[in-house]
Amino acid sequence: MKFLIHAIFIILLLLVTFFGLGPVLYADGVLAERIGTAAVVVILYILIGFLYSRATKWIKSK
């Protein structure tokens, strides 16, 4: 179970990094579009980090 939780969160972080930071770094659009995308990516990183900490605490309590 512990391995599965870690694997899921690693995959989530890789997906957010690949599909989130790519458009921020290589976008041809307006600066506002890049900043908006970067804000969404940062919010997703924070949310995934929070959920990861909750999941690891939940695993330890079992």
Phi and psi in degrees as a GROMACS rama.xvg file:
@    title "Ramachandran Plot"
@    xaxis  label "Phi"
@    yaxis  label "Psi"
@TYPE xy
-61.6804  -43.5112  LYS-2
-62.8965  -40.2931  PHE-3
-64.4461  -43.2653  LEU-4
-63.1099  -45.7992  ILE-5
-62.5167  -42.0318  HIS-6
-64.1191  -41.5005  ALA-7
-62.1253  -44.9155  ILE-8
-71.5823  -32.9599  PHE-9
-64.7184  -42.8454  ILE-10
-63.8089  -42.3247  ILE-11
-60.3644  -44.4578  LEU-12
-65.5278  -38.7975  LEU-13
-64.4792  -40.4184  LEU-14
-66.1799  -42.7857  LEU-15
-64.9868  -39.5274  VAL-16
-64.934  -46.2967  THR-17
-67.7743  -49.719  PHE-18
-86.8341  -12.4698  PHE-19
-100.189  -47.4482  GLY-20
-79.1141  -26.5359  LEU-21
-58.2439  -52.5698  GLY-22
-64.2168  -29.3825  PRO-23
-69.2321  -44.4985  VAL-24
-78.8945  -34.8445  LEU-25
-113.632  14.2703  TYR-26
-71.9862  142.863  ALA-27
-96.8014  2.27171  ASP-28
-80.2187  -165.462  GLY-29
-74.0692  155.797  VAL-30
-59.7334  -35.6632  LEU-31
-62.6416  -35.4883  ALA-32
-65.8746  -42.3322  GLU-33
-63.4076  -43.0019  ARG-34
-66.6188  -39.9047  ILE-35
-62.6124  -44.4474  GLY-36
-64.9863  -41.0854  THR-37
-63.389  -38.3009  ALA-38
-64.2441  -42.4064  ALA-39
-64.1126  -40.9035  VAL-40
-64.3487  -42.8231  VAL-41
-64.0436  -42.2997  VAL-42
-61.9999  -40.9859  ILE-43
-64.728  -40.3405  LEU-44
-61.3197  -43.7216  TYR-45
-63.9484  -43.952  ILE-46
-63.3415  -44.7742  LEU-47
-65.6175  -40.2723  ILE-48
-62.0642  -41.6167  GLY-49
-63.8812  -46.0407  PHE-50
-64.3447  -35.7537  LEU-51
-64.9986  -43.0482  TYR-52
-65.0784  -38.935  SER-53
-65.8624  -39.7687  ARG-54
-67.5425  -39.4402  ALA-55
-70.1015  -35.1798  THR-56
-66.0813  -37.5947  LYS-57
-65.4093  -38.9481  TRP-58
-65.8067  -42.3052  ILE-59
-67.5973  -29.0962  LYS-60
-75.7357  -18.25  SER-61
